[in-house]
Amino acid sequence: MSFLREGPVSLIARLVRSEAITNDDLVLPKANRVAFEFDSIDARMSADEALATIADRADRSRLAVLKILTTAENFRHLADVREASDGQWYRIDLLPREKRSGPFAWASSLGGAGYEEIVPLVLDEIRYLFSEGDSPLSPVGAAVGNERALAQAIAEACKFPESAIGKSRIASNLLSGTNPPHKIVVRDVGQASFCSAIDEHGNELFHLDAGWPISYNKKTTFIKPELKVPDAPVILSHWDWDHLHGYHAIAGLADGTWIVPVQRLGPGAKLVAEKLATNNRLLGVSSANVSAGPLRLGRCKGKAGNLNQTGLCVQTALQSGKTVLFMGDADYDLVRPRLTALPDFIVATHHGAKFTGSVVLPNGGSGQCVVSVGKGNGYGHPSNLAIANHSSAGWLIEYTCHWGWVPRGNRYLGP
């Protein structure tokens, strides 16, 4: 049985994302609910046990993902924090739903196929501990001091693997022999992101992200892909679970080399990074652009600490000479390196969610855009406003989910 079902739950948790639930018609924006998502670990262990778990030398089921749904104002009040931001660490106590009222929470521990089983909980208490990059912290009471010391030891262990930093040149060499794809398949993986560059025979040349829905959005899943080339390289846009969960969930993806942005990690993400690094399959790209074969990779220059806006964006040329732009979850204005020509195809950023800035224009005034999204997801994606902005810019929209009379399924960009 998952430790999440054993009664009261205590977690040391890193805030990895906070996203307002899309409601384009909301009159009072401050009343909008926000999904606060955490990469976490069972707090009821010693530092040595926690570090062994992160390194996959102990019971990995003590790792968990957590989502708390409340307003931004209420979160700040409960956590006694001025502003919630990615990279903050918290001590979080949770109870079964029937034990008390309060903000709803959902948690899932790491199983053999990833974070699948969802456990409904309610928030009992949340305490802000520190933010990454803080100067040495002032003394506090013994109880808080002990949990903060544990969290600091965990945060230190969650740094990106040093052996995998600065691998842009190796990534370039790996990709230099890649043939231009015949087309890009945007896979129907529900509320997640997983695209593959394929040749005329459907063989995978490389992947753009490797996502599969985690427990919160399990209802949006479809048939798991079966890969023809299990060890094809993976280019990861950023370290969000809906972009990397396929490492656990989809056979073969863990066997490829992963080209990734160097970003701060939580306990569960560090386990993935450490396993890949140990097997010499992790190539971290810090700042240098990578140009190789049909590919150009750039590091988005968003606000430091924001996973979505500081990941990798990818431009790839097809055999036809047409180009595809893939931004992950980043705003189009952050594309790196700068476009030398407008793209013919795009995968809509952030599953069709709202974004800041302008939409990239299509080459020739019109082009094909695919939104990778699962219907009924927990974020309200896609945003009507974002879709309207894409359409106004000249993009013809398709969705991987069921939409109108069109059934769900894979979508293709190209040739």
C-alpha positions, 0 to 999 in steps of 0.5 A: 500500500502506498505510504500516502494511504497510511494516515497523516502524510508529511512531505518535504516538497519543492514547488515546481509549478503553479498554474491558474486554472484557465477560465477566460470568462472569470470576472474576478481573476483573484478568485481563480483557483491555482494548481500548486504542484510539488515534487516531494519525498516522505518527510518521515525519514533520516537525511541518509534515507532520503538521499538514498531514495533520491539516488534510487538505492532505497524504496523509490515509492517514498517519492511523490508528486502533489497538487494543491488546489486553492487561490494564490491569496489563500496559499500565501496566507496558509504558508506565510509566504510573501509570494509563491515561486518555483524553487521554494521548499515546504514542509506539507502535512496532509490528511485523508479527505474525511478527517477535516475540511480545507484545500483539496490535494491529490498525491501519487507515489512513484510506482513501477510505471511512474506516478499513476495511482492518485490519492485524494487528500486535504491540506492540513498544514504547510510551512515555507522553509526556504528558497533555492539560492537563499543566504544562510538562514537564521536559527529557528526552533528545534522542530522547524530547524530539524525539518529545514535541515532535512530539506536543505540536505535534500535540496543539495542532493537534488542539484543537476548532476555535475557530470552531465553539465556542459555537454553541448558539443557532445549533443551536437556530435550525437545529432550531427548524423541525423537525417532530416525527418520525413515528418513529425508525429505529435502523439496523442498522449492525453494531457502531455507532450511527446513528439517524434521525428520519423522517416518514411518508414515510421522509424523514430530519428529523435523525440521532442519531449517524452511525456505521459500524463501523471495521475492528476490527468490519468483520465486523459490517457490513450494507448501507450505508444510502441516505439520502433527505435527504443533508444532514439535520442530524447530532446527534453524541453524542460523538467516538468512531469507531463514532458518527461513522465514517459521515462517511467511509463513508456517502454524504451524511452529510458534507453535513449540518450537525453539532451536536456536543459540544466535546471533545478530539480526536485527529488523525483526528477533528480532520480531520473537525471541521476539514473541517466547520468550514471548510464552516460545518457544525460547531456546537459545544455546550459547556455550554448546553442546546438546546431547539428544536422537538421536541428537547431536547439536554443536555451530560452531566456526566461526568468531564472528558476521558471522551468517553462521559460528557461528550457530548450526550444527546437527548430528542425528542417524536414526533408521537404525543406519546410521547418517545424518549431517546438517551444515546449511550454515557453513563450514564442518571444523567447525562441533561441537561436533567433529564427532565420525564417518563419516556420511552416509548422508549430506545436502550440506552446504549453498545450494551448494555454495562455502565454505572454507576448506574440504568436510566431507568424507562419511562413507564407501567411498560413501554416499548420499548428497542432495542440497536444492536449487531453480533453477534461484536463485539470488546467482548463487547457486550451485557452480560448484566447490563446487559440484565437490568437494563433488563428488570427496569426494565420495558424490552422489548428488541430488537436490531439484530443477529440474535438468537434467531429474529429476523433482523438489521435496522432497528428502529423506535421509535414511533409 
